Amino acid sequence: MKIINPLYDIAFKYLMQEERFARKVLSVILDSEVVSVSLNQQEAVYEDKSKLLRIFRLDFKAIIRDSSGKTSTVLIELQKSRFPTDIERFRNYLGMNYI
């Protein structure tokens, strides 16, 4: 039996394309029940070699149900990077260049 390592972008994308898996992961992150989820076609890999930065991004549309039973449609951008500091550096990069 072979097990996929979700640390690799292609494996992570493959797992997140499985609706049951994506619903579970997003439910844990959002602390709300995800009723349905669809992976939008937009995906991006941001690389900045001068800063050794690489972030993989997926976009989702989801219907979530909160604790009171109210449902909402939300757009979710999920970013995955190898190190926690990569996300911080990416936010700083966006802030310096686009604000």
Phi and psi in radians as a Rosetta constraint file:
Dihedral C 1 N 2 CA 2 C 2 CIRCULARHARMONIC -1.830 0.35
Dihedral N 2 CA 2 C 2 N 3 CIRCULARHARMONIC 2.422 0.35
Dihedral C 2 N 3 CA 3 C 3 CIRCULARHARMONIC -2.010 0.35
Dihedral N 3 CA 3 C 3 N 4 CIRCULARHARMONIC 2.333 0.35
Dihedral C 3 N 4 CA 4 C 4 CIRCULARHARMONIC -1.357 0.35
Dihedral N 4 CA 4 C 4 N 5 CIRCULARHARMONIC 2.379 0.35
Dihedral C 4 N 5 CA 5 C 5 CIRCULARHARMONIC -1.636 0.35
Dihedral N 5 CA 5 C 5 N 6 CIRCULARHARMONIC 1.915 0.35
Dihedral C 5 N 6 CA 6 C 6 CIRCULARHARMONIC -1.235 0.35
Dihedral N 6 CA 6 C 6 N 7 CIRCULARHARMONIC -0.014 0.35
Dihedral C 6 N 7 CA 7 C 7 CIRCULARHARMONIC -1.194 0.35
Dihedral N 7 CA 7 C 7 N 8 CIRCULARHARMONIC -0.436 0.35
Dihedral C 7 N 8 CA 8 C 8 CIRCULARHARMONIC -1.494 0.35
Dihedral N 8 CA 8 C 8 N 9 CIRCULARHARMONIC 2.382 0.35
Dihedral C 8 N 9 CA 9 C 9 CIRCULARHARMONIC -0.964 0.35
Dihedral N 9 CA 9 C 9 N 10 CIRCULARHARMONIC -0.776 0.35
Dihedral C 9 N 10 CA 10 C 10 CIRCULARHARMONIC -1.148 0.35
Dihedral N 10 CA 10 C 10 N 11 CIRCULARHARMONIC -0.658 0.35
Dihedral C 10 N 11 CA 11 C 11 CIRCULARHARMONIC -1.220 0.35
Dihedral N 11 CA 11 C 11 N 12 CIRCULARHARMONIC -0.714 0.35
Dihedral C 11 N 12 CA 12 C 12 CIRCULARHARMONIC -1.089 0.35
Dihedral N 12 CA 12 C 12 N 13 CIRCULARHARMONIC -0.781 0.35
Dihedral C 12 N 13 CA 13 C 13 CIRCULARHARMONIC -1.080 0.35
Dihedral N 13 CA 13 C 13 N 14 CIRCULARHARMONIC -0.761 0.35
Dihedral C 13 N 14 CA 14 C 14 CIRCULARHARMONIC -1.034 0.35
Dihedral N 14 CA 14 C 14 N 15 CIRCULARHARMONIC -0.796 0.35
Dihedral C 14 N 15 CA 15 C 15 CIRCULARHARMONIC -1.152 0.35
Dihedral N 15 CA 15 C 15 N 16 CIRCULARHARMONIC -0.714 0.35
Dihedral C 15 N 16 CA 16 C 16 CIRCULARHARMONIC -1.276 0.35
Dihedral N 16 CA 16 C 16 N 17 CIRCULARHARMONIC -0.263 0.35
Dihedral C 16 N 17 CA 17 C 17 CIRCULARHARMONIC -1.322 0.35
Dihedral N 17 CA 17 C 17 N 18 CIRCULARHARMONIC -0.330 0.35
Dihedral C 17 N 18 CA 18 C 18 CIRCULARHARMONIC -1.394 0.35
Dihedral N 18 CA 18 C 18 N 19 CIRCULARHARMONIC 1.967 0.35
Dihedral C 18 N 19 CA 19 C 19 CIRCULARHARMONIC -1.000 0.35
Dihedral N 19 CA 19 C 19 N 20 CIRCULARHARMONIC -0.735 0.35
Dihedral C 19 N 20 CA 20 C 20 CIRCULARHARMONIC -1.077 0.35
Dihedral N 20 CA 20 C 20 N 21 CIRCULARHARMONIC -0.765 0.35
Dihedral C 20 N 21 CA 21 C 21 CIRCULARHARMONIC -1.155 0.35
Dihedral N 21 CA 21 C 21 N 22 CIRCULARHARMONIC -0.801 0.35
Dihedral C 21 N 22 CA 22 C 22 CIRCULARHARMONIC -1.079 0.35
Dihedral N 22 CA 22 C 22 N 23 CIRCULARHARMONIC -0.723 0.35
Dihedral C 22 N 23 CA 23 C 23 CIRCULARHARMONIC -1.063 0.35
Dihedral N 23 CA 23 C 23 N 24 CIRCULARHARMONIC -0.743 0.35
Dihedral C 23 N 24 CA 24 C 24 CIRCULARHARMONIC -1.150 0.35
Dihedral N 24 CA 24 C 24 N 25 CIRCULARHARMONIC -0.832 0.35
Dihedral C 24 N 25 CA 25 C 25 CIRCULARHARMONIC -1.068 0.35
Dihedral N 25 CA 25 C 25 N 26 CIRCULARHARMONIC -0.828 0.35
Dihedral C 25 N 26 CA 26 C 26 CIRCULARHARMONIC -1.190 0.35
Dihedral N 26 CA 26 C 26 N 27 CIRCULARHARMONIC -0.598 0.35
Dihedral C 26 N 27 CA 27 C 27 CIRCULARHARMONIC -1.083 0.35
Dihedral N 27 CA 27 C 27 N 28 CIRCULARHARMONIC -0.716 0.35
Dihedral C 27 N 28 CA 28 C 28 CIRCULARHARMONIC -1.166 0.35
Dihedral N 28 CA 28 C 28 N 29 CIRCULARHARMONIC -0.774 0.35
Dihedral C 28 N 29 CA 29 C 29 CIRCULARHARMONIC -1.138 0.35
Dihedral N 29 CA 29 C 29 N 30 CIRCULARHARMONIC -0.767 0.35
Dihedral C 29 N 30 CA 30 C 30 CIRCULARHARMONIC -1.469 0.35
Dihedral N 30 CA 30 C 30 N 31 CIRCULARHARMONIC -0.252 0.35
Dihedral C 30 N 31 CA 31 C 31 CIRCULARHARMONIC 0.980 0.35
Dihedral N 31 CA 31 C 31 N 32 CIRCULARHARMONIC 0.671 0.35
Dihedral C 31 N 32 CA 32 C 32 CIRCULARHARMONIC -2.537 0.35
Dihedral N 32 CA 32 C 32 N 33 CIRCULARHARMONIC 2.713 0.35
Dihedral C 32 N 33 CA 33 C 33 CIRCULARHARMONIC -1.291 0.35
Dihedral N 33 CA 33 C 33 N 34 CIRCULARHARMONIC 2.192 0.35
Dihedral C 33 N 34 CA 34 C 34 CIRCULARHARMONIC -1.624 0.35
Dihedral N 34 CA 34 C 34 N 35 CIRCULARHARMONIC 1.978 0.35
Dihedral C 34 N 35 CA 35 C 35 CIRCULARHARMONIC -1.318 0.35
Dihedral N 35 CA 35 C 35 N 36 CIRCULARHARMONIC -0.809 0.35
Dihedral C 35 N 36 CA 36 C 36 CIRCULARHARMONIC -2.605 0.35
Dihedral N 36 CA 36 C 36 N 37 CIRCULARHARMONIC 2.724 0.35
Dihedral C 36 N 37 CA 37 C 37 CIRCULARHARMONIC -2.566 0.35
Dihedral N 37 CA 37 C 37 N 38 CIRCULARHARMONIC 2.497 0.35
Dihedral C 37 N 38 CA 38 C 38 CIRCULARHARMONIC -2.338 0.35
Dihedral N 38 CA 38 C 38 N 39 CIRCULARHARMONIC 2.378 0.35
Dihedral C 38 N 39 CA 39 C 39 CIRCULARHARMONIC -1.466 0.35
Dihedral N 39 CA 39 C 39 N 40 CIRCULARHARMONIC 2.071 0.35
Dihedral C 39 N 40 CA 40 C 40 CIRCULARHARMONIC -1.269 0.35
Dihedral N 40 CA 40 C 40 N 41 CIRCULARHARMONIC 2.724 0.35
Dihedral C 40 N 41 CA 41 C 41 CIRCULARHARMONIC -1.216 0.35
Dihedral N 41 CA 41 C 41 N 42 CIRCULARHARMONIC -0.324 0.35
Dihedral C 41 N 42 CA 42 C 42 CIRCULARHARMONIC -1.288 0.35
Dihedral N 42 CA 42 C 42 N 43 CIRCULARHARMONIC 2.163 0.35
Dihedral C 42 N 43 CA 43 C 43 CIRCULARHARMONIC -2.465 0.35
Dihedral N 43 CA 43 C 43 N 44 CIRCULARHARMONIC 2.706 0.35
Dihedral C 43 N 44 CA 44 C 44 CIRCULARHARMONIC -2.612 0.35
Dihedral N 44 CA 44 C 44 N 45 CIRCULARHARMONIC 2.565 0.35
Dihedral C 44 N 45 CA 45 C 45 CIRCULARHARMONIC -2.081 0.35
Dihedral N 45 CA 45 C 45 N 46 CIRCULARHARMONIC 2.039 0.35
Dihedral C 45 N 46 CA 46 C 46 CIRCULARHARMONIC -1.667 0.35
Dihedral N 46 CA 46 C 46 N 47 CIRCULARHARMONIC 2.225 0.35
Dihedral C 46 N 47 CA 47 C 47 CIRCULARHARMONIC -2.258 0.35
Dihedral N 47 CA 47 C 47 N 48 CIRCULARHARMONIC 2.320 0.35
Dihedral C 47 N 48 CA 48 C 48 CIRCULARHARMONIC -2.298 0.35
Dihedral N 48 CA 48 C 48 N 49 CIRCULARHARMONIC 1.662 0.35
Dihedral C 48 N 49 CA 49 C 49 CIRCULARHARMONIC -1.166 0.35
Dihedral N 49 CA 49 C 49 N 50 CIRCULARHARMONIC -0.488 0.35
Dihedral C 49 N 50 CA 50 C 50 CIRCULARHARMONIC -1.165 0.35
Dihedral N 50 CA 50 C 50 N 51 CIRCULARHARMONIC -0.492 0.35
Dihedral C 50 N 51 CA 51 C 51 CIRCULARHARMONIC -1.893 0.35
Dihedral N 51 CA 51 C 51 N 52 CIRCULARHARMONIC 0.155 0.35
Dihedral C 51 N 52 CA 52 C 52 CIRCULARHARMONIC 0.914 0.35
Dihedral N 52 CA 52 C 52 N 53 CIRCULARHARMONIC 0.854 0.35
Dihedral C 52 N 53 CA 53 C 53 CIRCULARHARMONIC -2.011 0.35
Dihedral N 53 CA 53 C 53 N 54 CIRCULARHARMONIC 2.261 0.35
Dihedral C 53 N 54 CA 54 C 54 CIRCULARHARMONIC -2.533 0.35
Dihedral N 54 CA 54 C 54 N 55 CIRCULARHARMONIC 2.114 0.35
Dihedral C 54 N 55 CA 55 C 55 CIRCULARHARMONIC -2.318 0.35
Dihedral N 55 CA 55 C 55 N 56 CIRCULARHARMONIC 2.323 0.35
Dihedral C 55 N 56 CA 56 C 56 CIRCULARHARMONIC -1.785 0.35
Dihedral N 56 CA 56 C 56 N 57 CIRCULARHARMONIC 2.311 0.35
Dihedral C 56 N 57 CA 57 C 57 CIRCULARHARMONIC -2.223 0.35
Dihedral N 57 CA 57 C 57 N 58 CIRCULARHARMONIC 2.386 0.35
Dihedral C 57 N 58 CA 58 C 58 CIRCULARHARMONIC -2.180 0.35
Dihedral N 58 CA 58 C 58 N 59 CIRCULARHARMONIC 2.534 0.35
Dihedral C 58 N 59 CA 59 C 59 CIRCULARHARMONIC -1.972 0.35
Dihedral N 59 CA 59 C 59 N 60 CIRCULARHARMONIC 2.373 0.35
Dihedral C 59 N 60 CA 60 C 60 CIRCULARHARMONIC -2.214 0.35
Dihedral N 60 CA 60 C 60 N 61 CIRCULARHARMONIC 2.701 0.35
Dihedral C 60 N 61 CA 61 C 61 CIRCULARHARMONIC -2.045 0.35
Dihedral N 61 CA 61 C 61 N 62 CIRCULARHARMONIC 2.250 0.35
Dihedral C 61 N 62 CA 62 C 62 CIRCULARHARMONIC -2.394 0.35
Dihedral N 62 CA 62 C 62 N 63 CIRCULARHARMONIC 2.660 0.35
Dihedral C 62 N 63 CA 63 C 63 CIRCULARHARMONIC -1.897 0.35
Dihedral N 63 CA 63 C 63 N 64 CIRCULARHARMONIC 2.117 0.35
Dihedral C 63 N 64 CA 64 C 64 CIRCULARHARMONIC -2.037 0.35
Dihedral N 64 CA 64 C 64 N 65 CIRCULARHARMONIC 2.684 0.35
Dihedral C 64 N 65 CA 65 C 65 CIRCULARHARMONIC -2.096 0.35
Dihedral N 65 CA 65 C 65 N 66 CIRCULARHARMONIC 2.180 0.35
Dihedral C 65 N 66 CA 66 C 66 CIRCULARHARMONIC -1.489 0.35
Dihedral N 66 CA 66 C 66 N 67 CIRCULARHARMONIC -3.111 0.35
Dihedral C 66 N 67 CA 67 C 67 CIRCULARHARMONIC -1.136 0.35
Dihedral N 67 CA 67 C 67 N 68 CIRCULARHARMONIC -0.404 0.35
Dihedral C 67 N 68 CA 68 C 68 CIRCULARHARMONIC -1.498 0.35
Dihedral N 68 CA 68 C 68 N 69 CIRCULARHARMONIC -0.101 0.35
Dihedral C 68 N 69 CA 69 C 69 CIRCULARHARMONIC 1.685 0.35
Dihedral N 69 CA 69 C 69 N 70 CIRCULARHARMONIC -0.048 0.35
Dihedral C 69 N 70 CA 70 C 70 CIRCULARHARMONIC -1.316 0.35
Dihedral N 70 CA 70 C 70 N 71 CIRCULARHARMONIC 2.355 0.35
Dihedral C 70 N 71 CA 71 C 71 CIRCULARHARMONIC -1.779 0.35
Dihedral N 71 CA 71 C 71 N 72 CIRCULARHARMONIC 2.582 0.35
Dihedral C 71 N 72 CA 72 C 72 CIRCULARHARMONIC -2.455 0.35
Dihedral N 72 CA 72 C 72 N 73 CIRCULARHARMONIC 2.565 0.35
Dihedral C 72 N 73 CA 73 C 73 CIRCULARHARMONIC -1.694 0.35
Dihedral N 73 CA 73 C 73 N 74 CIRCULARHARMONIC 2.251 0.35
Dihedral C 73 N 74 CA 74 C 74 CIRCULARHARMONIC -2.297 0.35
Dihedral N 74 CA 74 C 74 N 75 CIRCULARHARMONIC 2.680 0.35
Dihedral C 74 N 75 CA 75 C 75 CIRCULARHARMONIC -1.808 0.35
Dihedral N 75 CA 75 C 75 N 76 CIRCULARHARMONIC 2.331 0.35
Dihedral C 75 N 76 CA 76 C 76 CIRCULARHARMONIC -2.171 0.35
Dihedral N 76 CA 76 C 76 N 77 CIRCULARHARMONIC 2.274 0.35
Dihedral C 76 N 77 CA 77 C 77 CIRCULARHARMONIC -1.926 0.35
Dihedral N 77 CA 77 C 77 N 78 CIRCULARHARMONIC 2.083 0.35
Dihedral C 77 N 78 CA 78 C 78 CIRCULARHARMONIC -1.914 0.35
Dihedral N 78 CA 78 C 78 N 79 CIRCULARHARMONIC 2.144 0.35
Dihedral C 78 N 79 CA 79 C 79 CIRCULARHARMONIC -1.950 0.35
Dihedral N 79 CA 79 C 79 N 80 CIRCULARHARMONIC 2.406 0.35
Dihedral C 79 N 80 CA 80 C 80 CIRCULARHARMONIC -2.219 0.35
Dihedral N 80 CA 80 C 80 N 81 CIRCULARHARMONIC 2.289 0.35
Dihedral C 80 N 81 CA 81 C 81 CIRCULARHARMONIC -2.414 0.35
Dihedral N 81 CA 81 C 81 N 82 CIRCULARHARMONIC 2.901 0.35
Dihedral C 81 N 82 CA 82 C 82 CIRCULARHARMONIC -1.270 0.35
Dihedral N 82 CA 82 C 82 N 83 CIRCULARHARMONIC -0.648 0.35
Dihedral C 82 N 83 CA 83 C 83 CIRCULARHARMONIC -2.160 0.35
Dihedral N 83 CA 83 C 83 N 84 CIRCULARHARMONIC 2.530 0.35
Dihedral C 83 N 84 CA 84 C 84 CIRCULARHARMONIC -1.023 0.35
Dihedral N 84 CA 84 C 84 N 85 CIRCULARHARMONIC -0.547 0.35
Dihedral C 84 N 85 CA 85 C 85 CIRCULARHARMONIC -1.240 0.35
Dihedral N 85 CA 85 C 85 N 86 CIRCULARHARMONIC -0.345 0.35
Dihedral C 85 N 86 CA 86 C 86 CIRCULARHARMONIC -1.074 0.35
Dihedral N 86 CA 86 C 86 N 87 CIRCULARHARMONIC -0.715 0.35
Dihedral C 86 N 87 CA 87 C 87 CIRCULARHARMONIC -1.113 0.35
Dihedral N 87 CA 87 C 87 N 88 CIRCULARHARMONIC -0.746 0.35
Dihedral C 87 N 88 CA 88 C 88 CIRCULARHARMONIC -1.090 0.35
Dihedral N 88 CA 88 C 88 N 89 CIRCULARHARMONIC -0.770 0.35
Dihedral C 88 N 89 CA 89 C 89 CIRCULARHARMONIC -1.129 0.35
Dihedral N 89 CA 89 C 89 N 90 CIRCULARHARMONIC -0.646 0.35
Dihedral C 89 N 90 CA 90 C 90 CIRCULARHARMONIC -1.148 0.35
Dihedral N 90 CA 90 C 90 N 91 CIRCULARHARMONIC -0.740 0.35
Dihedral C 90 N 91 CA 91 C 91 CIRCULARHARMONIC -1.100 0.35
Dihedral N 91 CA 91 C 91 N 92 CIRCULARHARMONIC -0.730 0.35
Dihedral C 91 N 92 CA 92 C 92 CIRCULARHARMONIC -1.094 0.35
Dihedral N 92 CA 92 C 92 N 93 CIRCULARHARMONIC -0.725 0.35
Dihedral C 92 N 93 CA 93 C 93 CIRCULARHARMONIC -1.056 0.35
Dihedral N 93 CA 93 C 93 N 94 CIRCULARHARMONIC -0.809 0.35
Dihedral C 93 N 94 CA 94 C 94 CIRCULARHARMONIC -1.090 0.35
Dihedral N 94 CA 94 C 94 N 95 CIRCULARHARMONIC -0.757 0.35
Dihedral C 94 N 95 CA 95 C 95 CIRCULARHARMONIC -1.078 0.35
Dihedral N 95 CA 95 C 95 N 96 CIRCULARHARMONIC -0.725 0.35
Dihedral C 95 N 96 CA 96 C 96 CIRCULARHARMONIC -1.235 0.35
Dihedral N 96 CA 96 C 96 N 97 CIRCULARHARMONIC -0.556 0.35
Dihedral C 96 N 97 CA 97 C 97 CIRCULARHARMONIC -1.703 0.35
Dihedral N 97 CA 97 C 97 N 98 CIRCULARHARMONIC -0.354 0.35
Dihedral C 97 N 98 CA 98 C 98 CIRCULARHARMONIC -2.170 0.35
Dihedral N 98 CA 98 C 98 N 99 CIRCULARHARMONIC -0.049 0.35
